[in-house]
Amino acid sequence: MDKPSTRCSLSLDPSLGNPACLRAALVWGRGIPACHRTEAAPAYLSELLDRVRAAGEAFLPPERKAEVRGMLRYGKYKPAGRAKPSSEYLLAAALEGDFPLVNGPVDANNAVSLEWGYPASVFDAAKIGGELLLRRGAAGDSYVFNPSGQEIELEDLLCVWRRDGTGGWAPCGNPVKDAMATKVFEGAREVVAIVYAPAYDAPSRLESCAARFRELLLAECGAAEAGFSIMPG
């Protein structure tokens, strides 16, 4: 495992339990030369999509799907339908031939999410600051998640929070949809990502996922540096 990024830290709110209901990988990449729009799937992604289509729905084992949904199911939040984990959406898109191509870091994020079955969020590091927190949303919490201004309600949903500049916290991502305000676009040169995994899943699986993410940031996105850390450690 690599040393954690000195520019960003992640903590888990005590409300997530002791032990926490999940493990999370903080993955980072710096010195990315460009984040141009992806016009065609790179070789590593094409190979993955071929494997997914050959396996069909069985690519995501039922037990993995149930474990991830169980990680998110809490209070009023039910992880199904439009509220299902992003990893399930990516599998459906891959099988339908409509897998999203965005830019290097987002494609890497989506690739590891699809391959390991873990939802993941990726942010422009310049937009999130140096301190992140994982906790659940409260009644009335929401944010815009797409260019048309649609909002996602966050009550009881596991979310990533960033400092809002006034000493408080603002939500910026979750295992379903990330906030528009902190997404990775062409101007990003440093990214931070969170991979969400059930607490009782084998720790080695999350480490393998994070290591592959790091590899893609270096080899496919041209990052000068990349690394990851696992929480809780």
Contacts in CASP RR format, 6 or more apart in sequence:
PFRMAT RR
TARGET T0000
AUTHOR 0000-0000-0000
METHOD contacts of the structure
MODEL  1
MDKPSTRCSLSLDPSLGNPACLRAALVWGRGIPACHRTEAAPAYLSELLD
RVRAAGEAFLPPERKAEVRGMLRYGKYKPAGRAKPSSEYLLAAALEGDFP
LVNGPVDANNAVSLEWGYPASVFDAAKIGGELLLRRGAAGDSYVFNPSGQ
EIELEDLLCVWRRDGTGGWAPCGNPVKDAMATKVFEGAREVVAIVYAPAY
DAPSRLESCAARFRELLLAECGAAEAGFSIMPG
1 207 0 8 1.000
1 210 0 8 1.000
1 228 0 8 1.000
1 229 0 8 1.000
1 230 0 8 1.000
2 214 0 8 1.000
2 226 0 8 1.000
2 227 0 8 1.000
2 228 0 8 1.000
2 229 0 8 1.000
3 227 0 8 1.000
3 229 0 8 1.000
4 26 0 8 1.000
4 227 0 8 1.000
4 228 0 8 1.000
4 229 0 8 1.000
5 26 0 8 1.000
5 28 0 8 1.000
5 29 0 8 1.000
5 30 0 8 1.000
5 192 0 8 1.000
5 227 0 8 1.000
5 229 0 8 1.000
7 28 0 8 1.000
7 30 0 8 1.000
7 125 0 8 1.000
7 130 0 8 1.000
7 190 0 8 1.000
8 26 0 8 1.000
8 28 0 8 1.000
8 125 0 8 1.000
8 128 0 8 1.000
8 129 0 8 1.000
8 130 0 8 1.000
8 131 0 8 1.000
8 132 0 8 1.000
8 192 0 8 1.000
9 26 0 8 1.000
9 130 0 8 1.000
9 131 0 8 1.000
9 132 0 8 1.000
10 24 0 8 1.000
10 26 0 8 1.000
10 132 0 8 1.000
10 133 0 8 1.000
10 134 0 8 1.000
10 194 0 8 1.000
10 229 0 8 1.000
10 231 0 8 1.000
11 131 0 8 1.000
11 132 0 8 1.000
11 133 0 8 1.000
11 134 0 8 1.000
11 231 0 8 1.000
12 20 0 8 1.000
12 24 0 8 1.000
12 133 0 8 1.000
12 134 0 8 1.000
12 135 0 8 1.000
12 231 0 8 1.000
12 232 0 8 1.000
13 133 0 8 1.000
13 134 0 8 1.000
13 135 0 8 1.000
13 136 0 8 1.000
15 135 0 8 1.000
15 136 0 8 1.000
16 22 0 8 1.000
16 134 0 8 1.000
16 135 0 8 1.000
16 136 0 8 1.000
16 158 0 8 1.000
19 199 0 8 1.000
19 232 0 8 1.000
20 199 0 8 1.000
20 232 0 8 1.000
21 71 0 8 1.000
21 74 0 8 1.000
21 158 0 8 1.000
21 198 0 8 1.000
21 199 0 8 1.000
22 71 0 8 1.000
22 134 0 8 1.000
22 158 0 8 1.000
22 196 0 8 1.000
22 197 0 8 1.000
22 198 0 8 1.000
22 199 0 8 1.000
23 197 0 8 1.000
23 198 0 8 1.000
23 199 0 8 1.000
23 201 0 8 1.000
23 203 0 8 1.000
23 206 0 8 1.000
23 230 0 8 1.000
23 231 0 8 1.000
23 232 0 8 1.000
24 134 0 8 1.000
24 194 0 8 1.000
24 195 0 8 1.000
24 196 0 8 1.000
24 197 0 8 1.000
24 230 0 8 1.000
24 231 0 8 1.000
25 193 0 8 1.000
25 194 0 8 1.000
25 195 0 8 1.000
25 197 0 8 1.000
25 206 0 8 1.000
25 207 0 8 1.000
25 209 0 8 1.000
25 210 0 8 1.000
25 213 0 8 1.000
25 228 0 8 1.000
25 229 0 8 1.000
25 230 0 8 1.000
25 231 0 8 1.000
26 132 0 8 1.000
26 192 0 8 1.000
26 193 0 8 1.000
26 194 0 8 1.000
26 228 0 8 1.000
26 229 0 8 1.000
26 230 0 8 1.000
26 231 0 8 1.000
27 192 0 8 1.000
27 193 0 8 1.000
27 194 0 8 1.000
27 195 0 8 1.000
27 210 0 8 1.000
27 213 0 8 1.000
27 214 0 8 1.000
27 217 0 8 1.000
27 226 0 8 1.000
27 227 0 8 1.000
27 228 0 8 1.000
28 125 0 8 1.000
28 190 0 8 1.000
28 191 0 8 1.000
28 192 0 8 1.000
28 193 0 8 1.000
28 226 0 8 1.000
28 227 0 8 1.000
28 228 0 8 1.000
29 105 0 8 1.000
29 125 0 8 1.000
29 190 0 8 1.000
29 191 0 8 1.000
29 192 0 8 1.000
29 214 0 8 1.000
29 217 0 8 1.000
29 221 0 8 1.000
29 223 0 8 1.000
29 225 0 8 1.000
29 226 0 8 1.000
29 227 0 8 1.000
30 125 0 8 1.000
30 189 0 8 1.000
30 190 0 8 1.000
30 223 0 8 1.000
30 224 0 8 1.000
30 225 0 8 1.000
30 226 0 8 1.000
31 189 0 8 1.000
31 190 0 8 1.000
31 222 0 8 1.000
31 223 0 8 1.000
31 224 0 8 1.000
31 225 0 8 1.000
32 105 0 8 1.000
32 188 0 8 1.000
32 189 0 8 1.000
32 190 0 8 1.000
32 191 0 8 1.000
32 217 0 8 1.000
32 221 0 8 1.000
32 222 0 8 1.000
32 223 0 8 1.000
32 224 0 8 1.000
33 189 0 8 1.000
33 222 0 8 1.000
34 186 0 8 1.000
35 103 0 8 1.000
35 104 0 8 1.000
35 105 0 8 1.000
35 184 0 8 1.000
35 185 0 8 1.000
35 186 0 8 1.000
35 187 0 8 1.000
35 188 0 8 1.000
35 189 0 8 1.000
35 221 0 8 1.000
36 103 0 8 1.000
36 186 0 8 1.000
37 101 0 8 1.000
37 102 0 8 1.000
37 103 0 8 1.000
37 186 0 8 1.000
38 101 0 8 1.000
38 102 0 8 1.000
38 103 0 8 1.000
38 104 0 8 1.000
38 107 0 8 1.000
39 101 0 8 1.000
40 101 0 8 1.000
41 49 0 8 1.000
41 99 0 8 1.000
41 101 0 8 1.000
41 107 0 8 1.000
42 107 0 8 1.000
42 220 0 8 1.000
44 111 0 8 1.000
44 216 0 8 1.000
44 220 0 8 1.000
45 99 0 8 1.000
45 107 0 8 1.000
45 111 0 8 1.000
48 111 0 8 1.000
48 114 0 8 1.000
48 115 0 8 1.000
49 94 0 8 1.000
49 97 0 8 1.000
49 99 0 8 1.000
51 59 0 8 1.000
52 59 0 8 1.000
52 91 0 8 1.000
52 94 0 8 1.000
52 95 0 8 1.000
52 114 0 8 1.000
53 94 0 8 1.000
53 95 0 8 1.000
53 97 0 8 1.000
56 95 0 8 1.000
57 91 0 8 1.000
57 95 0 8 1.000
59 91 0 8 1.000
60 87 0 8 1.000
60 88 0 8 1.000
60 91 0 8 1.000
60 117 0 8 1.000
64 117 0 8 1.000
65 88 0 8 1.000
67 198 0 8 1.000
67 200 0 8 1.000
67 201 0 8 1.000
68 79 0 8 1.000
68 85 0 8 1.000
68 87 0 8 1.000
68 88 0 8 1.000
68 117 0 8 1.000
68 118 0 8 1.000
68 119 0 8 1.000
68 175 0 8 1.000
68 196 0 8 1.000
68 198 0 8 1.000
69 79 0 8 1.000
69 80 0 8 1.000
69 84 0 8 1.000
69 85 0 8 1.000
70 79 0 8 1.000
70 198 0 8 1.000
71 158 0 8 1.000
71 175 0 8 1.000
71 196 0 8 1.000
71 197 0 8 1.000
71 198 0 8 1.000
71 199 0 8 1.000
72 79 0 8 1.000
72 85 0 8 1.000
72 157 0 8 1.000
72 158 0 8 1.000
72 175 0 8 1.000
72 176 0 8 1.000
73 79 0 8 1.000
74 136 0 8 1.000
74 156 0 8 1.000
74 157 0 8 1.000
74 158 0 8 1.000
75 156 0 8 1.000
76 155 0 8 1.000
76 156 0 8 1.000
77 83 0 8 1.000
77 155 0 8 1.000
77 156 0 8 1.000
77 157 0 8 1.000
79 85 0 8 1.000
79 176 0 8 1.000
83 157 0 8 1.000
83 176 0 8 1.000
84 176 0 8 1.000
85 119 0 8 1.000
85 175 0 8 1.000
85 176 0 8 1.000
86 113 0 8 1.000
86 119 0 8 1.000
86 120 0 8 1.000
86 175 0 8 1.000
86 176 0 8 1.000
86 177 0 8 1.000
87 113 0 8 1.000
87 114 0 8 1.000
87 116 0 8 1.000
87 117 0 8 1.000
87 118 0 8 1.000
87 119 0 8 1.000
87 120 0 8 1.000
87 175 0 8 1.000
90 99 0 8 1.000
90 100 0 8 1.000
90 110 0 8 1.000
90 113 0 8 1.000
90 114 0 8 1.000
91 114 0 8 1.000
91 117 0 8 1.000
93 99 0 8 1.000
93 100 0 8 1.000
94 114 0 8 1.000
99 110 0 8 1.000
99 114 0 8 1.000
100 106 0 8 1.000
100 110 0 8 1.000
101 107 0 8 1.000
102 110 0 8 1.000
102 184 0 8 1.000
103 184 0 8 1.000
103 185 0 8 1.000
103 186 0 8 1.000
104 220 0 8 1.000
104 221 0 8 1.000
105 122 0 8 1.000
105 184 0 8 1.000
105 188 0 8 1.000
105 191 0 8 1.000
105 193 0 8 1.000
105 217 0 8 1.000
105 221 0 8 1.000
106 122 0 8 1.000
106 183 0 8 1.000
106 184 0 8 1.000
107 220 0 8 1.000
108 122 0 8 1.000
108 213 0 8 1.000
108 216 0 8 1.000
108 217 0 8 1.000
108 220 0 8 1.000
108 221 0 8 1.000
109 120 0 8 1.000
109 121 0 8 1.000
109 122 0 8 1.000
109 193 0 8 1.000
109 213 0 8 1.000
110 120 0 8 1.000
111 216 0 8 1.000
112 118 0 8 1.000
112 120 0 8 1.000
112 195 0 8 1.000
112 209 0 8 1.000
112 212 0 8 1.000
112 213 0 8 1.000
112 216 0 8 1.000
113 119 0 8 1.000
113 120 0 8 1.000
113 195 0 8 1.000
115 209 0 8 1.000
115 212 0 8 1.000
116 195 0 8 1.000
116 205 0 8 1.000
116 206 0 8 1.000
116 208 0 8 1.000
116 209 0 8 1.000
118 195 0 8 1.000
118 196 0 8 1.000
118 197 0 8 1.000
118 206 0 8 1.000
118 209 0 8 1.000
119 175 0 8 1.000
119 176 0 8 1.000
119 195 0 8 1.000
119 196 0 8 1.000
120 175 0 8 1.000
120 193 0 8 1.000
120 194 0 8 1.000
120 195 0 8 1.000
120 196 0 8 1.000
120 213 0 8 1.000
121 160 0 8 1.000
121 173 0 8 1.000
121 174 0 8 1.000
121 175 0 8 1.000
121 178 0 8 1.000
121 193 0 8 1.000
121 194 0 8 1.000
121 196 0 8 1.000
122 178 0 8 1.000
122 183 0 8 1.000
122 184 0 8 1.000
122 191 0 8 1.000
122 192 0 8 1.000
122 193 0 8 1.000
123 160 0 8 1.000
123 172 0 8 1.000
123 173 0 8 1.000
123 178 0 8 1.000
123 182 0 8 1.000
123 183 0 8 1.000
123 184 0 8 1.000
123 191 0 8 1.000
123 192 0 8 1.000
123 193 0 8 1.000
124 182 0 8 1.000
124 183 0 8 1.000
124 184 0 8 1.000
124 185 0 8 1.000
124 187 0 8 1.000
124 188 0 8 1.000
124 190 0 8 1.000
124 191 0 8 1.000
125 188 0 8 1.000
125 190 0 8 1.000
125 191 0 8 1.000
125 192 0 8 1.000
126 188 0 8 1.000
126 189 0 8 1.000
126 190 0 8 1.000
127 172 0 8 1.000
127 181 0 8 1.000
127 182 0 8 1.000
128 162 0 8 1.000
128 172 0 8 1.000
128 182 0 8 1.000
128 192 0 8 1.000
129 162 0 8 1.000
129 163 0 8 1.000
130 162 0 8 1.000
130 163 0 8 1.000
131 162 0 8 1.000
131 163 0 8 1.000
132 160 0 8 1.000
132 161 0 8 1.000
132 162 0 8 1.000
132 192 0 8 1.000
132 194 0 8 1.000
133 160 0 8 1.000
133 161 0 8 1.000
133 162 0 8 1.000
133 169 0 8 1.000
134 158 0 8 1.000
134 159 0 8 1.000
134 160 0 8 1.000
134 161 0 8 1.000
134 194 0 8 1.000
134 231 0 8 1.000
135 158 0 8 1.000
135 159 0 8 1.000
135 161 0 8 1.000
136 156 0 8 1.000
136 157 0 8 1.000
136 158 0 8 1.000
136 159 0 8 1.000
137 154 0 8 1.000
137 155 0 8 1.000
137 156 0 8 1.000
137 157 0 8 1.000
137 159 0 8 1.000
137 171 0 8 1.000
138 154 0 8 1.000
138 155 0 8 1.000
139 155 0 8 1.000
140 153 0 8 1.000
140 154 0 8 1.000
140 155 0 8 1.000
141 153 0 8 1.000
141 154 0 8 1.000
141 155 0 8 1.000
141 159 0 8 1.000
141 171 0 8 1.000
142 151 0 8 1.000
142 152 0 8 1.000
142 153 0 8 1.000
142 154 0 8 1.000
143 151 0 8 1.000
143 152 0 8 1.000
143 154 0 8 1.000
143 170 0 8 1.000
143 171 0 8 1.000
143 172 0 8 1.000
143 173 0 8 1.000
143 179 0 8 1.000
143 180 0 8 1.000
143 181 0 8 1.000
144 150 0 8 1.000
144 151 0 8 1.000
144 179 0 8 1.000
144 180 0 8 1.000
144 181 0 8 1.000
145 151 0 8 1.000
145 152 0 8 1.000
145 177 0 8 1.000
145 178 0 8 1.000
145 179 0 8 1.000
145 180 0 8 1.000
146 177 0 8 1.000
146 180 0 8 1.000
147 180 0 8 1.000
149 180 0 8 1.000
152 174 0 8 1.000
152 176 0 8 1.000
152 177 0 8 1.000
154 171 0 8 1.000
154 174 0 8 1.000
157 174 0 8 1.000
157 176 0 8 1.000
158 174 0 8 1.000
158 175 0 8 1.000
158 196 0 8 1.000
159 171 0 8 1.000
159 172 0 8 1.000
159 173 0 8 1.000
159 174 0 8 1.000
160 171 0 8 1.000
160 172 0 8 1.000
160 173 0 8 1.000
160 174 0 8 1.000
160 194 0 8 1.000
161 169 0 8 1.000
161 170 0 8 1.000
161 171 0 8 1.000
161 172 0 8 1.000
162 169 0 8 1.000
162 170 0 8 1.000
162 172 0 8 1.000
162 182 0 8 1.000
163 169 0 8 1.000
163 170 0 8 1.000
164 170 0 8 1.000
171 179 0 8 1.000
172 178 0 8 1.000
172 179 0 8 1.000
172 181 0 8 1.000
172 182 0 8 1.000
173 179 0 8 1.000
173 182 0 8 1.000
173 194 0 8 1.000
175 196 0 8 1.000
184 191 0 8 1.000
191 217 0 8 1.000
193 213 0 8 1.000
195 206 0 8 1.000
195 209 0 8 1.000
195 210 0 8 1.000
195 213 0 8 1.000
197 205 0 8 1.000
197 206 0 8 1.000
197 209 0 8 1.000
203 230 0 8 1.000
206 230 0 8 1.000
207 230 0 8 1.000
210 227 0 8 1.000
210 228 0 8 1.000
210 230 0 8 1.000
211 228 0 8 1.000
213 228 0 8 1.000
214 226 0 8 1.000
214 227 0 8 1.000
214 228 0 8 1.000
217 223 0 8 1.000
217 226 0 8 1.000
217 227 0 8 1.000
218 226 0 8 1.000
END
